[in-house]
Amino acid sequence: MQPPPDNPESHRKPVARAILPSNGGHASLRIDFVERGLPKESPDRMTDLEIVVPNWDSGYPPQRCQIKIRGLRLRTEQLRAMLHALDTWLNLPIDQVFHNKFTGAFELGSETRHGRLLLSFGDREGRISGSNPLVSILIQGAMRAECDFVTDQSCMRLFADDLRSAIAATAWRPSPDGCER
């Protein structure tokens, strides 16, 4: 039996990556930015997502449950709005960060029926996160998935730094000769 033909799309390397890990290290959201030099008028960034959450029913260490979404367009302005909110919270004095959990809901997916990504930060009924932020992730398109995990200030700072770099890395830039790329 012949192996399936090699799909070049399955081997595309990300231009940039933003990772939001859980504070316990068992869960994460990874956003791979897969296009460079998008037109400057482009409102979207093309991404691949991977969400990992633990299946604690499987024992310790927990088995990893993974959700992978390829080719999800995320709105640049919403990414920037989330980044601004993160930066505002992260730049608070440490005692205020401790007493004021990060909250907000960010609809990052492009406004099409093919992809929705909603990141919500804040308390959720039935979940205990202490003084740390809880992130809830909703993916909707051909399927619907919802999960959540607890993160912390240092993880969110790394995520904000990753997002900032990813937005810059995928931005349109004129070439030195004045031609568009």
C-alpha positions in Angstrom: 0.0 0.0 0.0 1.3 3.4 -1.0 1.6 6.1 1.7 -0.6 9.2 1.1 1.0 11.9 -1.0 3.0 14.4 1.0 1.0 17.5 1.8 3.2 20.6 1.8 0.6 22.4 4.0 1.2 19.9 6.8 4.9 21.0 7.0 4.5 24.7 6.9 6.6 26.4 9.5 5.2 29.3 11.6 6.6 32.8 11.0 5.9 33.5 14.7 4.3 31.8 17.6 2.4 32.9 20.7 1.9 30.5 23.6 -0.2 30.9 26.7 0.7 28.1 29.1 -1.2 27.1 32.2 0.5 27.9 35.5 0.7 24.1 36.2 2.3 23.3 32.8 -0.3 20.8 31.8 -2.4 23.0 29.5 -1.7 25.6 26.8 -2.9 27.6 23.9 -0.5 27.9 21.0 -1.1 30.3 18.1 1.2 29.8 15.1 1.2 32.7 12.7 1.8 31.2 9.3 1.9 34.1 6.8 4.3 36.9 6.4 3.9 40.1 4.5 0.2 40.3 4.5 -1.2 43.3 2.6 -1.2 46.3 4.8 -4.9 46.6 4.3 -5.4 43.0 5.5 -7.5 42.9 8.7 -6.6 39.3 9.5 -3.6 37.1 10.4 -3.6 33.5 9.2 -3.0 31.1 12.1 -2.9 27.5 13.1 -4.0 26.7 16.7 -3.2 24.0 19.1 -5.0 23.7 22.4 -3.8 21.2 25.0 -5.7 20.4 28.1 -5.2 17.5 30.6 -7.5 14.6 31.0 -7.2 14.2 34.8 -9.5 11.1 34.7 -6.6 9.2 33.1 -4.5 9.4 36.2 -1.2 11.1 36.8 0.5 12.3 34.8 -2.7 13.2 32.9 -3.1 12.3 29.2 -3.0 15.2 26.9 -6.2 16.1 25.0 -5.3 18.2 21.9 -7.4 20.3 19.6 -5.7 21.5 16.4 -7.2 24.0 14.0 -5.5 24.9 10.7 -6.1 28.0 8.7 -8.0 30.2 11.2 -8.0 33.9 10.4 -7.6 36.1 13.5 -8.5 39.8 13.4 -5.4 42.0 13.8 -7.3 44.8 15.6 -8.8 42.4 18.1 -5.3 40.9 18.7 -4.0 44.4 19.3 -6.9 45.2 21.7 -6.2 42.1 23.7 -2.5 42.9 23.8 -3.3 46.4 25.0 -5.5 45.1 27.8 -2.9 42.6 28.8 -0.2 45.2 28.9 -2.3 47.6 30.9 -3.0 44.9 33.5 0.6 43.6 33.5 2.0 47.1 34.1 0.0 47.6 37.3 1.9 47.5 40.6 2.3 43.9 41.7 -0.1 44.3 44.7 -2.8 45.6 42.3 -2.2 42.7 39.9 -2.7 40.3 42.8 -5.9 41.8 43.9 -7.4 42.5 40.5 -7.6 39.5 38.3 -7.3 40.1 34.6 -10.8 40.0 33.0 -12.1 40.5 29.5 -13.5 38.7 26.5 -11.8 38.9 23.1 -13.5 37.6 19.9 -10.4 37.0 17.8 -11.8 35.0 15.0 -12.5 36.6 11.7 -16.2 37.5 11.2 -17.0 34.5 9.1 -19.0 31.3 9.7 -15.8 29.3 9.3 -13.9 30.3 12.4 -14.5 31.7 15.8 -12.0 32.0 18.6 -13.2 33.6 21.8 -10.7 34.0 24.7 -12.4 35.0 28.0 -10.5 35.8 31.1 -12.2 35.8 34.5 -14.1 33.7 37.0 -16.2 30.8 35.8 -18.8 28.9 37.8 -17.5 25.6 39.1 -13.8 26.5 38.6 -11.4 27.5 41.4 -8.4 29.6 40.3 -7.5 31.5 43.5 -5.8 34.8 42.7 -4.7 33.6 39.3 -6.6 34.4 36.0 -8.7 31.7 34.4 -8.8 31.6 30.6 -11.7 30.0 28.8 -11.3 29.2 25.1 -14.2 28.7 22.7 -13.5 27.5 19.2 -16.4 27.2 16.8 -16.5 26.4 13.1 -17.0 23.0 11.6 -17.0 21.8 15.2 -17.4 23.4 18.6 -15.0 23.0 21.5 -14.7 24.8 24.8 -12.1 24.4 27.5 -10.4 26.4 30.2 -7.3 26.5 32.4 -5.6 28.6 35.1 -2.7 30.7 34.1 -0.7 33.4 36.0 1.0 36.8 35.5 4.3 35.4 34.3 2.6 33.1 31.7 0.5 36.0 30.5 3.5 38.3 30.3 5.2 35.7 28.0 2.1 35.5 25.9 1.9 39.2 25.6 5.5 39.4 24.5 4.9 36.6 22.0 1.8 38.3 20.6 3.7 41.6 20.1 6.5 39.9 18.2 4.0 37.8 16.1 2.0 40.9 15.0 5.3 42.7 14.1 6.7 39.6 12.3 3.7 39.1 10.1 3.2 42.8 9.2 3.5 44.2 5.7 6.8 46.1 5.1 7.8 47.9 2.0 11.0 46.5 0.5 14.1 48.8 0.3 13.5 49.3 -3.4 10.0 50.6 -2.8 8.2 47.5 -4.2 5.5 45.9 -2.2 6.2 42.4 -0.8 
